[in-house]
Amino acid sequence: MPKLQTPPEAKERASLEELPVAIVAGLGFALVLLFLLVTPLNGKSAATRDFVSFWATGHQLVHGGNPYDRAAIAALEHSAGLNPHTVLIMRNPPWALVLVFPLGFLGLRVASTVWSLLLVSCLLLAVHWIRELHGSPPNHTHWLGAGFTPGLICLTMGQTSLFPLFGLVLFLRLHRSHPFWAGAALWFCTLKPHLFVPFGVVMLCWIVFARCWRLLAGITAALALSSGASYLADPAAWPSYIRLMRSPAVENDFIPCFSFLFRHWVSPQAVWLQYLPATLASLWAVVYFWRRRARWDWIAHSGPLMLVSLLAAPYLWFYDQCLAIPALLHGGYVTQNRWMPAILASVILVLDIAMCKILILSPFYLWTLPVWFAWYLFATAPLRQQMPRPELASA
């Protein structure tokens, strides 16, 4: 039987559809490669990144100092080459201290290189695993994850948001076959717990409904071990951390996200208002889970849950949006519209250009999360219409 030939028009259309994906991926990989080559050679580059705060925290721990002491951290950072008018304090919870403790034994340049390689590994492994979870389709959609602008910013700044991304995807990969280790993987998500409030509420509901106690044991064990190790490194870490987070410098620090702007629009002094969107989103998340409880699938259903968690987060920077990668790649894999990945790639390309000129603290980036959510809803709309109604599915 003769082999069917693909019409030239179809080949040309397919190439045109994947052109934006290829451009975005090419720019992303070029940035990563350039970054990895330049950073080890330039000590000043390492000192001007957010990474310097994690390095300084590690040095404080190794030498018996307070990891949340603003004056001591500032002295370390400024001696390393950070702008003397800037102080960067690590705001992750104390159980995250075990992550930065080893950095205290390394010089800034070596520590920056090791940290950068860890972050690159987290991003590439997460993208690779997401592709595997969707059957390793023979297209280039996964390149969008590797070239996603918030992920690239995490790499250039040395930010920790890629660790929660790694933990989230590792949980998705292991939750069926190895629930204990899937729970332990969620420890990485607790490095930035404010980004997972509705997600975490649904996680607890699912654990109870599915009686997945081994997963609960995994996350409990990971938190207990890391908290114990952090206590040994600094018994006063928790009181110091609470004082830091309640200080005016932190509570009034400008953060370009919807919850912060909502608080300052209603009542700037009422800090609790910043947590109201996450509370309301958690109520929605419980309803969202309950209607799908009989057919709950973390790979299929976690996308909108994670996007809502980011939209309602009490505080969030643009680079934290790298946690949208699993949802966006899922939408790209299941969509029936072949142009949707190209549309997403075009938006990412605009952001790649914008980040060269517009600071990430600018309110300019407020539009991105609603766009990711709208794109996801459009990409998955036909698939949702084909699903059975929740009432019929749970009957």
HUHUQUI-V353113 format. One record per pair of residues at least 12 apart in sequence whose C-alpha atoms are under 10 Angstrom apart, sorted by the first residue. I is the first residue (numbers start at 0). J is the second residue. If there is no record, write none. Layout:
# HUHUQUI-V353113
I,J  I,J
This chain:
# HUHUQUI-V353113
12,337  12,338  13,337  13,338  15,338  15,341  16,337  16,338  16,339  16,340  16,341  16,342  16,344  17,138  17,139  17,140  17,337  17,338  17,340  17,341  17,344  18,341  18,344  18,345  19,143  19,340  19,341  19,342  19,343  19,344  19,345  19,346  19,347  19,348  20,139  20,140  20,141  20,142  20,143  20,146  20,340  20,341  20,342  20,343  20,344  20,345  20,347  20,348  21,139  21,140  21,142  21,143  21,146  21,341  21,344  22,142  22,143  22,146  22,344  22,345  22,348  23,142  23,143  23,144  23,145  23,146  23,147  23,148  23,341  23,343  23,344  23,345  23,346  23,347  23,348  23,349  23,351  24,139  24,140  24,141  24,142  24,143  24,144  24,145  24,146  24,147  24,344  24,347  24,348  25,142  25,143  25,145  25,146  26,146  26,348  26,351  27,142  27,143  27,144  27,145  27,146  27,147  27,148  27,150  27,151  27,348  27,351  28,142  28,145  28,146  28,151  29,146  30,146  30,151  30,152  30,154  30,155  31,115  31,119  31,145  31,146  31,151  31,152  31,154  31,155  34,115  34,151  34,154  34,155  35,111  35,112  35,115  35,116  35,119  35,154  35,155  36,112  37,112  38,108  38,109  38,111  38,112  38,115  38,155  39,107  39,108  39,109  39,110  39,111  39,112  39,113  39,115  40,108  40,109  40,112  41,108  42,79  42,80  42,106  42,107  42,108  42,109  42,111  43,79  43,80  43,81  43,107  43,108  44,80  44,81  44,108  44,111  44,155  44,156  45,79  45,80  45,81  45,107  45,108  45,109  45,110  45,111  45,112  45,155  45,156  45,157  46,76  46,77  46,78  46,79  46,80  46,81  46,82  46,107  46,108  46,111  47,76  47,77  47,79  47,80  47,81  47,82  47,85  47,156  48,81  48,87  48,111  48,154  48,155  48,156  48,157  48,158  49,81  49,86  49,87  49,88  49,89  49,153  49,155  49,156  49,157  49,158  49,159  50,87  50,89  50,107  50,110  50,111  50,114  50,115  50,153  50,154  50,155  50,156  50,157  50,158  50,159  51,72  51,75  51,76  51,77  51,79  51,80  51,81  51,86  51,87  51,88  51,89  51,107  51,110  51,111  51,156  51,157  51,158  52,66  52,72  52,73  52,75  52,76  52,81  52,86  52,87  52,88  52,89  52,90  52,99  52,157  52,158  53,66  53,72  53,76  53,87  53,88  53,89  53,90  53,91  53,96  53,98  53,99  53,100  53,102  53,103  53,110  53,111  53,114  53,157  53,158  53,159  54,72  54,75  54,76  54,89  54,99  54,100  54,101  54,102  54,103  54,104  54,105  54,106  54,107  54,110  54,111  54,114  55,71  55,72  55,73  55,74  55,75  55,76  55,79  55,87  55,88  55,89  55,99  55,100  55,102  55,103  55,107  56,68  56,71  56,72  56,75  56,76  56,87  56,88  56,89  56,96  56,99  56,100  56,102  56,103  57,96  57,97  57,98  57,99  57,100  57,101  57,102  57,103  57,104  57,105  58,72  58,75  58,99  58,100  58,101  58,102  58,103  58,104  58,105  58,106  59,71  59,72  59,75  59,100  59,103  59,233  60,96  60,97  60,99  60,100  60,101  60,102  60,103  60,229  60,232  60,233  61,100  61,101  61,102  61,103  61,104  61,232  61,233  62,103  62,104  62,232  63,232  63,233  64,232  64,233  65,232  65,233  65,234  65,235  65,236  65,239  65,240  66,88  66,89  66,93  66,96  66,100  66,232  66,233  66,235  66,236  66,239  66,240  67,88  67,89  67,90  67,93  67,235  67,236  67,237  67,238  67,239  67,240  67,241  67,242  67,243  67,244  68,88  68,239  68,240  68,243  69,86  69,87  69,88  69,89  69,243  70,86  72,86  72,87  72,88  72,89  73,85  73,86  73,87  73,88  74,86  76,88  79,106  79,107  88,243  88,249  89,240  89,243  90,190  90,191  90,240  90,243  90,244  90,249  91,159  91,189  91,190  91,191  91,192  91,240  91,244  92,189  92,190  92,191  92,192  92,226  92,236  92,237  92,240  92,241  92,244  93,190  93,225  93,226  93,228  93,229  93,230  93,233  93,235  93,236  93,237  93,238  93,239  93,240  93,241  94,186  94,189  94,190  94,221  94,222  94,223  94,224  94,225  94,226  94,227  94,228  94,229  94,230  94,236  94,237  95,186  95,187  95,189  95,190  95,191  95,222  95,225  95,226  95,228  95,229  96,190  96,225  96,226  96,228  96,229  96,230  96,232  96,233  96,236  97,224  97,225  97,226  97,227  97,228  97,229  97,230  97,232  98,187  98,190  98,225  98,229  99,114  100,229  100,232  102,114  111,157  112,157  114,154  114,157  114,158  114,159  115,153  115,154  115,155  115,156  115,157  115,158  116,154  117,154  117,157  117,161  117,162  118,150  118,151  118,153  118,154  118,155  118,157  118,158  118,159  118,160  118,161  118,162  118,165  119,145  119,150  119,151  119,153  119,154  119,157  119,161  120,161  120,162  120,165  121,160  121,161  121,162  121,163  121,164  121,165  121,166  121,168  122,144  122,145  122,146  122,147  122,150  122,151  122,153  122,154  122,160  122,161  122,162  122,164  122,165  122,321  122,324  123,141  123,142  123,144  123,145  123,146  123,165  124,145  124,164  124,165  124,168  124,169  125,144  125,145  125,161  125,162  125,164  125,165  125,166  125,167  125,168  125,169  125,172  125,324  125,325  126,140  126,141  126,142  126,143  126,144  126,145  126,164  126,165  126,168  126,324  126,325  126,328  127,141  127,142  127,144  127,145  127,168  128,141  128,165  128,168  128,169  128,171  128,172  128,325  129,141  129,144  129,168  129,169  129,171  129,172  129,298  129,324  129,325  129,326  129,328  129,329  129,332  130,142  130,144  130,325  130,328  130,329  130,332  131,172  132,168  132,171  132,172  132,298  132,329  133,298  133,328  133,329  133,332  133,333  134,332  135,332  136,332  138,332  139,331  139,332  139,340  140,327  140,328  140,329  140,330  140,331  140,332  140,340  140,341  140,343  140,344  141,324  141,325  141,327  141,328  141,329  141,331  141,332  141,340  142,328  142,344  143,324  143,327  143,328  143,331  143,340  143,341  143,343  143,344  143,347  144,321  144,323  144,324  144,325  144,327  144,328  144,344  145,324  146,344  146,347  146,348  146,351  147,318  147,320  147,321  147,323  147,324  147,327  147,343  147,344  147,346  147,347  147,348  147,350  147,351  148,317  148,318  148,320  148,321  148,346  148,347  148,348  148,349  148,350  148,351  148,352  148,353  148,354  149,161  149,316  149,317  149,318  149,319  149,320  149,321  149,322  149,323  149,324  149,347  149,350  149,351  149,354  149,359  150,164  150,317  150,318  150,319  150,320  150,321  150,322  150,323  150,324  151,318  151,321  151,351  152,317  152,318  152,319  152,321  152,351  152,354  152,359  153,317  153,318  153,319  153,320  153,321  154,318  156,318  158,318  158,319  159,187  159,190  159,191  159,318  159,319  160,187  160,188  160,190  160,191  160,194  160,316  160,318  160,319  160,320  160,321  160,322  161,187  161,188  161,318  161,319  161,320  161,321  161,322  162,186  162,187  162,188  162,189  162,190  162,191  162,322  163,184  163,185  163,186  163,187  163,188  163,189  163,190  163,191  163,192  163,194  163,195  163,319  163,321  163,322  164,185  164,187  164,188  164,319  164,320  164,321  164,322  164,323  164,324  164,325  165,184  165,185  165,187  165,188  165,322  166,181  166,182  166,183  166,184  166,185  166,186  166,187  166,188  166,189  166,190  167,181  167,182  167,184  167,185  167,186  167,187  167,188  167,301  167,305  167,322  167,325  168,181  168,184  168,185  168,298  168,322  168,324  168,325  169,181  169,182  169,183  169,184  169,185  169,187  170,182  170,183  170,184  170,185  170,186  170,187  170,188  170,214  170,297  170,298  171,184  171,185  171,296  171,297  171,298  171,301  171,325  172,184  172,297  172,298  174,211  174,213  174,214  174,297  175,211  175,214  175,297  177,213  177,214  177,217  178,211  178,212  178,213  178,214  178,215  178,216  178,217  178,218  179,211  179,212  179,213  179,214  179,215  179,216  179,217  179,218  179,219  179,220  180,213  180,214  180,215  180,216  180,217  180,218  180,221  181,213  181,214  181,215  181,217  181,218  182,211  182,212  182,213  182,214  182,215  182,216  182,217  182,218  182,219  182,220  182,221  183,213  183,214  183,215  183,216  183,217  183,218  183,219  183,220  183,221  183,222  184,214  184,217  184,218  184,221  185,199  185,214  185,215  185,217  185,218  185,219  185,221  185,222  186,217  186,218  186,219  186,220  186,221  186,222  186,225  187,218  187,221  187,222  188,322  189,218  189,222  191,315  191,319  192,312  193,274  193,277  193,308  193,309  193,311  193,312  193,313  193,314  193,315  194,277  194,305  194,306  194,307  194,308  194,309  194,310  194,311  194,312  194,313  194,314  194,315  194,319  194,320  194,322  195,277  195,281  195,304  195,305  195,306  195,307  195,308  195,309  195,311  195,312  195,322  196,274  196,277  196,278  196,280  196,281  196,284  196,304  196,305  196,307  196,308  196,309  196,311  196,312  196,313  197,277  197,278  197,279  197,280  197,281  197,282  197,283  197,284  197,285  197,304  197,305  197,306  197,307  197,308  197,309  197,311  197,312  198,280  198,281  198,284  198,285  198,301  198,303  198,304  198,305  198,306  198,307  198,308  198,309  199,281  199,284  199,304  199,305  199,308  200,278  200,280  200,281  200,282  200,284  200,285  200,288  201,281  201,282  201,283  201,284  201,285  201,286  201,287  201,288  201,289  201,301  201,304  202,214  202,215  202,285  202,288  202,297  203,215  203,285  204,284  204,285  204,288  204,289  204,292  205,285  205,288  205,289  205,292  205,295  205,297  208,289  208,292  208,293  209,292  209,293  209,295  245,270  250,267  250,268  250,270  251,263  251,267  251,268  251,270  253,314  253,360  253,361  254,313  254,314  254,315  254,316  254,317  254,360  254,361  254,362  255,314  255,315  255,316  255,317  255,359  255,360  255,361  255,362  255,363  255,364  255,365  256,273  256,309  256,310  256,311  256,312  256,313  256,314  256,315  256,316  256,317  256,360  256,361  256,362  256,364  256,365  256,366  256,368  257,273  257,276  257,309  257,310  257,311  257,312  257,313  257,314  257,315  257,362  257,365  257,368  258,272  258,273  258,274  258,275  258,276  258,277  258,310  258,311  258,312  258,313  258,314  258,315  259,272  259,273  259,274  259,276  259,311  259,312  259,313  259,314  259,315  260,272  260,273  260,314  260,362  261,273  261,274  261,275  261,276  262,274  262,275  262,276  262,313  270,313  271,313  272,313  273,311  273,312  273,313  273,314  274,311  274,312  274,313  274,314  275,311  275,312  275,313  276,307  276,308  276,310  276,311  276,312  276,313  277,307  277,308  277,309  277,310  277,311  277,312  277,313  277,314  278,311  278,312  278,313  279,311  280,304  280,307  280,308  280,310  280,311  280,312  281,304  281,307  281,308  281,311  283,304  283,307  284,303  284,304  284,305  284,307  284,308  287,300  287,303  287,304  288,300  288,301  288,304  289,389  289,393  290,388  290,389  290,390  290,392  290,393  291,388  291,389  291,390  291,392  291,393  292,389  292,392  292,393  293,389  293,390  293,392  293,393  293,394  294,389  294,392  294,393  298,325  298,326  298,329  299,326  299,329  299,330  299,333  300,326  300,329  301,325  301,326  301,329  302,322  302,323  302,324  302,325  302,326  302,327  302,328  302,329  302,330  302,372  302,375  302,376  303,323  303,326  303,327  303,372  303,375  303,376  304,326  305,322  305,323  305,324  305,325  305,326  305,372  306,320  306,322  306,323  306,324  306,325  306,326  306,327  306,368  306,369  306,371  306,372  306,375  307,323  307,368  307,369  307,372  308,322  308,323  309,322  309,323  309,368  310,365  310,368  310,369  310,372  316,359  316,360  316,361  316,364  316,365  317,359  317,360  317,361  317,362  317,363  317,364  317,365  317,367  317,368  318,359  320,367  320,368  320,371  323,368  323,371  323,372  324,371  326,371  326,372  326,375  327,340  327,343  327,371  327,372  327,374  327,375  327,378  328,340  328,343  328,375  329,375  329,378  329,379  330,374  330,375  330,376  330,377  330,378  330,379  330,380  330,382  331,343  331,374  331,375  331,378  331,379  332,378  332,379  333,378  333,379  333,381  333,382  334,375  334,376  334,377  334,378  334,379  334,380  334,381  334,382  335,378  335,379  335,380  335,381  335,382  336,377  336,378  336,379  336,381  337,378  338,378  339,374  339,375  339,377  339,378  339,379  340,374  340,378  342,374  343,370  343,371  343,374  343,375  346,367  346,370  346,371  347,367  350,364  350,367
